[in-house]
Amino acid sequence: MTAELVRGQNHPLPQTRLEIRISAGNPIVAGATLGDERGTVHGAEWVAHPASPQLAGIEVPKQAAADHRLAVDLDAMPDHIHRVTVLLALPAGVGGPARFGVMAAPFVAVTGLDGTEIAGYTITDLDSESAVTALELYRRQGAWKVRAVGQGYAGGLAAMLHDQGLAEATDLAARINEAVVRGMARSVAQPPPRSEGDGRVRTSAAGVGADPAATTGVGADPAPVQPQTPQQPQGAPATGGPVNYEHPARRTAAPPTPAPTAPPAAPGQPAQPVAGDASGWTMDERLYNQVWGMFEDLARTTAAYRSAVDFAESRMEQELDRVLSDPRTRVGPAADSARADARAKHADLVEQARAALDRDLAQLTAEAEVVEPALPPAYARWDSPVWQAYQVPMEIPMALRVGDLHLPERTDLRIPMLVRLPLERGLWIDAGRSGGFDEGPADSGELRRLAAEAAVAIAARLLAVYPAGEIAVHVIDPAGSAAGSFAPLVGSGALAEPPAAGAQGVSSVLAALTRRVDLVQMAVRSGATDALPPDLDTAEQLLIVHDFPHGFDDRAVTQLRYLADEGPAVGVHLMMVADREDARAYGPVLDPLWRSLLRLTPVADDHLADPWVGHAWTYEPPMVPRGSRVLDQVLGEAGRAAKALKAARARPSYGN
């Protein structure tokens, strides 16, 4: 039976391999300290945190999230460790809440590997605190217990670490927060909660006054994720049911009309997947929620498999250590038999884990095969037949596909990577080399060309899914080095004006967009949006900056940072095509710019992480198939619709 603890209460732990599950309404940082008999932490190496997530006997998440799972093996704790303290803190400088008092009370549960809850604790009565000691596991007379603490600190993480005796508390707190901020830049956005009417027609006014805190990644305020009922808990040794295609935890209210349902399954067989069986008001919304549900399912079932394999390896190592620790049993038939038994148990556990993973992956693959052909243009691949019947839409869709994601356990199972519209975060197409480019083109010029083509492909998708006149695209190409890549945009008439070249062109475009941001911000703050100048384009604006920082002086760099920070809230969006190494001369002044953008790559790269368990997902850009004319066809249709709208607006109207 679960023990519901109150502050100060303790409870015995019946086992030593545990999970600590944390649920909060907003992204938080989770960590742990190891203390001696008095609870003193003697150095930074005694603290598990996002920048150093593993210590002997404990592993914590690598980034901030609304839900966490910490793995604990008390048997693996060194003998001088007598206390494990679980810490929660609000990340600083990422746009989220600054104190726990404005959030729902965090809940912490200690569970077994099978998910059975041993003790739970709801941390109440928090106000100005930005860090809290949630609970502690402590050793008493050879046995371990858990105690609910709930001690908050208005001074934040540094004050909490200092209270535990850590001399370098301030420096370590700064390193932890820096690691969390860096994690934001590589994190795949968790879908935010929907509000009523969010799927209806939106003009650029929808972006005006939008909450700047609603950015993608772990710095946003995503809805709490509830684990799928049949999913195997992370760390369990490969016992779990198949994926539930009814998706009981996928977001949004019940739709006004029932979603499609699968035909009855044969006895003993899993239900057949159906496209659009998630909740939502429209089919597009149901498909959006279903895709995100698939992403979450794949993340969690893979986490369960990896944790089960780690458990099997840890158990085998412990059994082998016991055999080798005694010289009397180190050699001989008994030792050989013990080693064989340990390896056999390891192989059996891994086989069970793989069987459970293969079962879940097979069902997710079946779902992907059903969902992919049903996706609308905004969510579909470029090779989808849906583009052959493309027509300029009348409404802005919920989201846009900017690539695919997959994990190494099943590389052919691709999950669409969707970002919400209007864009709440700028994009950075990285034209430089990284560890993931080892199998890509070796020539830096080829990488730059691919980066420009990836930017054009994403810009074309944006133009294709917005109604005519609802988005304008600008290009800055100071040296004209990407003229060939931008030719489809220029030839179709999709650009508001030719690509800007030279320092004067850079200055002119940035000045115009900066003026637009300033005017709209002032109009919104004063409640006088009807007083905007008649020549101001109220459509959303996308600025593509190629080959940064070539052609940029200090003033232009300042304007670019301003657009990245303030633009999304008023409908001005930034897409950078750049190699970060080229901007090293500016030093750390541009670090906030890179962190504020969602980094994408022109070739496959495993730099993105999910907001649940932190897997390194391989990202693949949405490139147009070689030899396909779909890009010209779609841009041509969008360009003709834009020209027709412009001509209609230019015609004089006659009153009665």
C-alpha positions in Angstrom: 0.0 0.0 0.0 1.3 3.4 -0.9 2.4 5.7 2.0 1.2 9.3 1.5 3.9 11.3 3.4 3.6 14.7 5.0 6.5 17.0 5.7 9.0 15.3 8.2 7.4 11.8 8.0 9.6 8.8 7.1 8.9 5.4 5.6 11.0 2.2 5.3 12.2 1.2 1.8 11.5 -2.4 1.0 14.0 -2.6 -1.8 17.1 -0.8 -2.9 16.6 -0.4 -6.7 14.2 2.4 -7.1 12.8 5.1 -9.3 11.9 8.6 -8.1 9.2 10.1 -10.2 8.6 13.8 -10.2 5.6 15.6 -11.7 5.3 19.4 -11.9 3.2 21.7 -14.0 6.2 23.5 -15.4 9.7 22.6 -16.4 12.0 22.1 -13.4 15.5 20.9 -12.8 15.9 17.7 -10.9 19.2 16.7 -9.2 20.5 14.9 -6.1 23.3 15.3 -3.6 25.2 12.6 -1.7 25.9 13.3 1.9 27.8 11.8 4.8 26.3 10.8 8.2 25.6 14.5 8.9 24.3 15.1 5.4 27.3 17.2 4.4 28.1 17.4 0.7 31.9 17.6 0.4 32.4 18.6 -3.2 30.8 19.2 -6.6 31.6 15.5 -7.4 29.0 14.6 -4.8 26.2 16.3 -6.8 24.3 14.7 -9.7 22.9 17.4 -12.0 22.1 18.0 -15.7 25.8 18.7 -16.5 27.0 15.6 -14.6 23.9 13.3 -14.5 25.6 10.1 -13.2 27.1 9.2 -9.9 27.6 5.9 -8.2 24.1 4.5 -7.6 22.1 7.4 -9.0 21.3 8.9 -12.4 19.3 12.2 -12.9 17.8 13.7 -16.1 20.0 15.9 -18.4 17.6 18.8 -18.8 14.6 20.6 -17.3 11.2 19.1 -17.9 7.7 18.9 -16.4 8.2 15.3 -15.5 11.3 13.4 -14.4 12.4 9.9 -13.5 15.5 9.4 -11.3 17.1 6.0 -11.2 18.5 4.9 -7.8 20.5 1.8 -6.8 21.2 2.1 -3.0 23.3 -1.0 -3.0 25.8 0.7 -5.4 26.2 3.7 -3.0 29.7 3.9 -1.5 29.9 3.0 2.2 30.6 6.6 3.2 27.3 7.9 1.7 24.5 7.9 4.2 22.1 10.3 2.6 20.7 10.9 -0.9 18.8 14.2 -1.1 16.5 14.9 -4.1 16.6 18.6 -5.2 14.2 20.5 -7.4 14.9 24.0 -8.8 13.3 26.4 -11.3 15.7 27.1 -14.2 16.7 30.8 -14.4 16.5 33.0 -17.4 14.4 30.8 -19.7 11.1 32.6 -19.5 9.4 30.2 -17.0 8.0 30.9 -13.5 10.5 32.4 -11.0 9.0 30.9 -7.9 7.1 27.7 -6.9 4.2 29.7 -5.4 2.7 30.4 -8.8 2.8 26.7 -9.9 0.9 23.6 -9.0 2.4 21.8 -6.0 5.1 19.4 -7.2 4.5 15.7 -6.5 7.3 13.2 -5.8 6.9 9.4 -5.7 9.3 6.7 -4.8 8.5 3.5 -6.8 9.9 0.1 -7.5 11.2 -0.9 -10.9 7.8 -2.3 -11.8 6.2 1.1 -11.2 4.6 0.1 -7.8 4.5 3.2 -5.7 6.1 2.9 -2.3 5.7 6.4 -1.0 4.4 9.7 -2.4 4.8 13.3 -1.2 3.0 16.5 -2.5 5.2 19.5 -1.7 2.8 22.2 -0.5 3.0 25.6 1.1 5.7 26.9 -1.2 5.7 30.6 -2.1 8.8 32.7 -3.0 11.1 29.7 -3.1 12.8 28.8 -6.4 14.5 25.7 -5.1 13.3 23.0 -2.8 14.7 19.9 -1.0 12.0 17.4 -1.9 12.9 14.3 0.0 15.9 12.3 1.2 16.8 8.7 1.3 18.9 7.9 4.4 20.7 4.9 5.8 19.8 4.0 9.4 21.2 0.9 11.1 22.0 -0.8 7.8 18.5 -0.2 6.3 17.3 2.6 4.0 14.4 4.9 4.6 12.7 7.8 2.8 11.8 11.1 4.5 9.6 13.9 3.1 11.5 17.2 3.6 9.9 20.0 1.5 12.4 22.7 2.6 12.3 25.6 0.2 14.9 28.2 -0.5 14.1 31.7 -1.8 17.8 32.1 -2.6 17.5 29.4 -5.2 19.8 26.5 -6.0 23.0 28.2 -4.7 21.4 28.7 -1.3 20.2 25.1 -1.1 23.6 23.7 -2.0 25.3 26.0 0.4 23.0 24.9 3.2 24.3 21.3 2.6 27.9 22.4 3.2 29.0 22.8 -0.4 31.8 25.4 -0.5 31.5 26.1 -4.3 27.7 26.2 -4.2 27.4 29.5 -6.3 29.7 28.3 -9.1 28.0 24.9 -9.3 24.6 26.5 -9.4 25.7 28.7 -12.3 27.1 25.7 -14.2 23.9 23.7 -13.7 21.7 26.5 -15.0 24.0 27.0 -18.0 23.7 23.3 -18.8 19.9 23.6 -18.7 19.9 26.7 -21.0 22.1 24.8 -23.5 19.7 21.9 -23.3 16.9 24.2 -24.4 18.6 24.9 -27.7 18.7 21.2 -28.6 15.3 20.2 -27.2 12.4 19.1 -29.3 9.4 21.1 -28.3 6.7 19.4 -26.3 3.3 20.3 -27.7 1.7 23.1 -25.6 -1.9 22.7 -24.4 -4.6 23.8 -26.8 -7.0 26.5 -26.1 -10.6 26.6 -27.4 -10.7 27.9 -30.9 -7.0 27.7 -31.4 -7.4 25.7 -34.7 -9.5 28.4 -36.4 -8.4 30.9 -39.0 -5.6 33.1 -37.6 -4.1 36.2 -39.1 -0.9 37.9 -38.1 -2.8 39.5 -35.3 -2.7 36.2 -33.6 1.0 36.6 -33.2 0.6 40.2 -31.8 0.7 40.2 -28.1 1.4 36.5 -27.9 3.0 35.3 -24.7 6.8 35.3 -25.3 7.2 32.7 -22.6 5.3 30.2 -24.8 8.5 29.2 -26.6 9.4 25.7 -27.7 11.7 23.5 -25.7 12.0 22.9 -22.0 11.9 26.6 -21.2 8.2 26.7 -22.1 5.3 25.8 -19.9 4.2 22.5 -21.5 1.2 20.5 -20.1 2.3 17.8 -17.7 2.8 14.5 -19.4 0.9 11.5 -18.0 2.5 8.2 -18.7 0.7 5.9 -21.0 -1.2 3.3 -19.0 0.1 0.1 -20.6 3.6 1.5 -21.1 6.5 -0.3 -19.3 8.0 2.0 -16.7 11.5 3.1 -17.3 13.9 0.8 -15.5 11.5 -2.2 -15.4 13.1 -5.5 -16.6 11.1 -5.9 -19.8 7.6 -6.6 -18.6 5.0 -4.5 -20.1 2.1 -4.5 -22.5 1.7 -3.2 -26.0 1.2 0.4 -26.9 -2.4 1.6 -26.3 -3.7 3.1 -29.5 -6.6 4.8 -27.8 -4.0 7.2 -26.4 -5.8 8.0 -23.1 -3.2 10.6 -22.2 -3.0 12.5 -25.5 -4.0 16.1 -25.1 -7.0 18.3 -25.7 -10.7 18.1 -24.8 -13.0 15.5 -26.2 -14.0 16.4 -29.8 -17.5 17.4 -30.6 -17.7 14.4 -33.0 -16.2 11.0 -32.3 -12.8 10.3 -33.6 -12.3 7.3 -35.9 -12.1 4.0 -34.0 -10.3 0.8 -34.9 -12.3 -2.3 -35.8 -12.6 -4.8 -33.0 -9.4 -6.8 -32.6 -9.2 -10.5 -32.6 -9.0 -12.1 -29.1 -5.5 -11.9 -27.8 -4.4 -9.5 -30.6 -3.6 -5.7 -30.2 -6.1 -3.2 -31.6 -5.5 -2.1 -35.2 -4.2 1.5 -35.5 -6.4 4.1 -37.1 -5.4 7.5 -38.4 -6.9 10.3 -36.3 -7.9 8.3 -33.3 -6.4 10.9 -30.8 -8.6 13.6 -29.3 -9.2 16.9 -31.0 -11.7 19.2 -32.6 -10.7 18.6 -36.1 -9.0 15.8 -38.0 -5.8 17.9 -38.3 -5.7 18.4 -34.6 -6.3 14.7 -34.0 -3.5 13.8 -36.3 -1.2 16.3 -34.7 -1.9 14.9 -31.2 -1.5 11.3 -32.6 1.9 12.1 -34.0 3.1 13.6 -30.7 1.6 10.6 -28.9 3.7 8.3 -31.2 6.8 10.4 -30.4 6.2 10.0 -26.7 5.4 6.3 -27.0 8.6 5.7 -28.9 10.6 7.7 -26.4 9.3 5.9 -23.4 9.3 2.4 -24.7 12.9 2.8 -25.8 13.8 4.2 -22.4 12.3 1.2 -20.8 14.3 -1.1 -23.0 17.6 0.8 -22.4 17.0 0.9 -18.6 16.2 -2.9 -18.6 19.5 -3.6 -20.4 21.4 -1.4 -18.0 19.7 -3.3 -15.1 20.7 -6.6 -16.6 24.3 -5.5 -17.1 24.5 -4.1 -13.5 23.1 -7.3 -12.1 25.6 -9.5 -14.0 28.5 -7.3 -12.8 27.4 -7.6 -9.2 27.1 -11.3 -9.4 30.5 -11.6 -11.1 32.0 -9.3 -8.5 30.7 -11.6 -5.7 32.3 -14.6 -7.4 35.7 -12.8 -7.9 35.8 -11.1 -4.5 36.5 -14.3 -2.6 39.9 -15.9 -3.6 38.5 -19.3 -2.6 35.8 -19.2 -5.2 37.7 -17.2 -7.9 38.7 -20.3 -9.8 37.4 -23.8 -10.2 34.2 -25.5 -11.5 32.0 -23.6 -9.0 33.3 -20.2 -10.3 32.9 -21.2 -13.9 29.3 -22.3 -13.2 28.6 -19.0 -11.4 29.9 -17.0 -14.3 27.9 -19.0 -16.7 24.7 -18.5 -14.6 25.3 -14.8 -14.4 25.8 -14.5 -18.2 22.7 -16.6 -18.8 20.6 -14.5 -16.6 21.9 -11.4 -18.4 21.1 -12.8 -21.8 17.6 -13.8 -20.7 16.8 -10.4 -19.3 18.1 -8.7 -22.4 16.1 -11.1 -24.6 12.9 -10.3 -22.7 13.6 -6.6 -23.0 14.2 -6.8 -26.7 11.0 -8.9 -27.2 9.0 -6.3 -25.4 10.6 -3.5 -27.4 10.1 -5.3 -30.7 6.5 -5.8 -29.9 5.9 -2.1 -29.2 8.0 -1.0 -32.2 6.0 -3.3 -34.5 2.8 -1.7 -33.4 4.2 1.9 -33.7 5.4 1.0 -37.2 1.9 -0.2 -38.0 0.5 3.0 -36.7 3.0 5.1 -38.7 2.1 3.2 -41.9 -1.5 4.2 -41.3 -1.0 7.8 -40.2 1.6 8.9 -42.8 -0.7 8.7 -45.9 -3.4 10.5 -44.0 -1.4 13.6 -43.1 -2.4 16.9 -44.6 0.2 19.0 -46.6 1.5 20.8 -43.5 2.4 17.5 -41.9 3.3 15.4 -45.0 6.6 14.6 -46.6 7.5 16.1 -49.9 7.0 12.8 -51.6 3.4 12.4 -50.3 0.7 12.2 -53.0 -1.2 14.9 -51.1 1.0 17.6 -52.7 -0.2 16.5 -56.2 -3.6 17.9 -55.4 -2.2 21.0 -53.6 -4.3 24.1 -53.4 -3.6 27.3 -51.4 -5.3 26.8 -48.0 -7.9 29.1 -46.5 -6.7 28.6 -42.9 -3.4 28.5 -41.1 -2.7 24.9 -39.9 -1.8 24.0 -36.3 1.8 23.0 -37.1 4.4 22.5 -39.7 6.6 19.5 -40.4 10.3 20.5 -40.4 11.8 17.0 -40.6 11.8 13.5 -39.3 13.1 11.9 -36.1 14.2 8.4 -35.3 16.2 6.4 -32.7 18.9 3.8 -33.4 16.8 0.9 -32.1 14.6 1.2 -35.3 16.0 3.6 -37.9 13.2 3.0 -40.4 10.5 4.1 -37.9 10.3 7.9 -38.6 8.2 10.2 -36.5 7.3 13.6 -38.1 8.9 16.5 -36.3 6.1 19.1 -36.0 6.5 22.7 -34.7 3.5 24.9 -33.9 2.4 27.8 -36.0 2.8 30.7 -35.9 6.5 29.9 -35.2 7.2 30.6 -31.5 11.0 30.2 -31.9 13.4 31.0 -34.7 15.2 28.4 -36.7 18.9 27.9 -37.3 20.0 25.8 -40.2 23.6 24.9 -39.1 25.9 25.1 -42.1 28.9 24.0 -40.0 30.3 20.6 -39.3 29.5 18.6 -36.1 30.0 15.0 -34.9 26.9 13.9 -36.7 28.3 15.0 -40.1 31.0 12.2 -40.2 29.1 10.4 -42.9 27.9 13.5 -44.7 29.7 15.6 -47.3 33.3 16.4 -46.4 33.4 19.7 -48.4 32.3 22.7 -46.4 31.0 24.4 -49.6 28.7 21.4 -50.1 27.4 21.6 -46.6 26.6 25.3 -47.1 24.7 24.5 -50.3 22.7 21.8 -48.5 21.9 24.2 -45.6 20.6 26.8 -48.1 18.5 24.2 -49.8 17.1 23.0 -46.5 16.2 26.6 -45.6 14.4 27.0 -49.0 12.5 23.7 -48.5 11.2 24.8 -45.0 10.4 28.3 -46.3 8.5 26.8 -49.2 6.5 24.7 -46.8 5.6 27.8 -44.8 4.5 29.6 -47.9 2.5 26.6 -49.0 0.5 26.1 -45.8 -0.3 29.8 -45.2 -3.3 31.4 -46.9 -2.3 33.9 -49.7 -1.1 37.1 -48.3 -0.7 35.8 -44.7 3.1 35.5 -44.8 5.9 37.4 -46.6 9.4 36.1 -47.0 12.6 38.2 -47.0 16.1 36.9 -47.8 19.4 38.5 -46.8 22.3 37.0 -48.9 25.0 39.6 -48.6 27.5 38.0 -51.0 24.9 36.5 -53.3 26.6 33.1 -52.7 23.3 31.2 -52.5 21.6 32.6 -55.6 21.2 29.1 -57.1 19.6 27.7 -54.0 17.1 30.7 -53.7 16.2 30.6 -57.4 12.9 28.7 -56.7 11.8 31.4 -54.3 12.8 34.2 -56.7 11.4 32.6 -59.9 8.0 31.8 -58.3 7.5 35.4 -57.1 7.2 34.1 -53.6 9.7 36.6 -52.2 8.4 40.0 -51.1 11.5 41.5 -52.8 14.8 40.2 -54.4 17.4 38.8 -51.9 19.2 41.7 -50.2 22.9 41.9 -51.0 25.8 44.0 -49.6 26.0 45.9 -46.4 23.3 48.4 -47.6 20.9 45.7 -48.4 21.4 44.1 -45.0 20.8 47.4 -43.3 17.7 48.2 -45.3 15.9 44.9 -44.6 16.8 44.9 -40.9 15.7 48.5 -40.4 12.3 47.8 -42.0 11.6 44.7 -39.9 12.9 46.4 -36.7 10.5 49.3 -37.4 7.6 46.9 -37.9 8.4 45.2 -34.6 8.6 48.5 -32.8 5.3 49.8 -34.3 3.3 46.7 -33.6 4.6 46.5 -30.0 3.7 50.1 -29.3 0.2 49.6 -30.9 -0.5 46.5 -28.8 0.7 48.1 -25.5 -1.4 51.2 -26.1 -4.4 49.2 -27.4 -4.4 51.1 -30.7 -3.8 48.5 -33.3 -6.1 50.3 -35.7 -3.7 53.2 -35.7 -0.9 51.3 -37.5 0.4 53.0 -40.6 -1.5 52.0 -43.8 1.7 51.0 -45.5 2.6 48.5 -42.8 2.3 44.9 -44.0 0.3 43.1 -41.3 1.1 39.7 -42.6 3.6 37.5 -40.7 7.2 38.0 -41.9 9.9 35.4 -42.3 13.5 36.6 -42.6 16.1 34.2 -44.0 19.6 35.3 -43.2 22.2 33.4 -45.2 26.0 33.2 -44.5 25.9 35.2 -41.3 27.9 37.2 -40.2 29.2 38.2 -43.6 28.0 41.7 -44.4 26.9 42.4 -40.8 28.4 45.3 -38.7 27.8 45.7 -35.0 24.5 47.6 -35.5 23.2 45.0 -37.8 24.1 42.2 -35.3 22.2 44.1 -32.5 19.2 44.5 -34.8 19.3 40.7 -35.6 19.4 39.8 -31.9 16.5 42.2 -31.3 14.4 40.5 -34.1 15.2 37.0 -32.7 14.1 38.1 -29.2 11.1 40.3 -29.8 10.0 39.4 -33.3 8.1 36.1 -32.8 5.6 37.7 -30.4 4.5 40.2 -33.1 4.7 38.0 -36.2 8.4 38.5 -37.3 10.3 35.1 -37.5 13.9 34.5 -38.1 15.7 31.6 -40.0 19.4 31.7 -39.8 21.6 29.8 -42.3 25.1 30.0 -40.7 28.1 28.2 -39.3 28.5 29.3 -35.7 32.3 29.1 -36.0 32.2 32.0 -38.5 30.8 34.2 -35.8 33.5 33.4 -33.1 35.0 36.8 -33.5 32.0 38.3 -31.7 32.8 36.1 -28.6 30.0 35.2 -26.2 27.9 38.2 -27.2 26.0 36.0 -29.7 25.5 33.0 -27.4 22.0 34.1 -26.5 21.1 34.3 -30.2 22.1 30.7 -30.9 20.4 29.4 -27.8 17.2 31.2 -28.7 16.9 29.3 -32.0 15.9 25.8 -32.8 19.0 24.2 -34.4 18.4 22.1 -37.4 20.9 20.5 -39.7 21.1 19.9 -43.5 22.1 16.3 -43.1 21.2 13.6 -40.5 22.4 14.5 -37.0 21.6 13.3 -33.5 21.7 16.6 -31.6 18.0 16.9 -30.6 16.6 15.6 -27.3 13.0 14.9 -26.2 11.5 16.6 -23.1 10.7 13.3 -21.3 13.7 11.1 -21.0 16.4 13.1 -23.0 17.1 10.6 -25.8 19.4 11.8 -28.5 17.1 11.7 -31.6 18.5 11.6 -35.1 17.0 14.5 -37.1 16.7 14.4 -40.9 15.8 17.6 -42.8 12.7 17.8 -45.1 14.6 17.8 -48.4 12.8 17.6 -51.7 13.5 14.2 -53.5 16.1 14.5 -56.2 14.5 15.1 -59.6 11.1 16.0 -58.1 9.3 19.1 -59.4 7.0 19.3 -56.4 8.8 22.4 -55.0 8.3 24.4 -58.2 4.7 23.2 -58.5 3.8 24.2 -54.9 5.7 27.6 -55.0 4.2 28.4 -58.4 0.7 27.8 -57.1 1.4 29.9 -53.9 3.0 32.6 -56.0 0.0 32.8 -58.4 -2.4 33.1 -55.5 -0.3 35.9 -53.9 -0.2 37.8 -57.2 -4.0 37.4 -57.7 -4.6 38.7 -54.1 -2.3 41.7 -54.7 -4.0 42.5 -58.0 -7.4 42.3 -56.3 -6.3 44.7 -53.5 -4.9 47.1 -56.1 -8.2 47.4 -58.0 -10.3 50.5 -57.0 -13.5 49.8 -55.1 -16.6 51.8 -55.7 -19.1 52.5 -53.0 -22.8 52.7 -53.4 
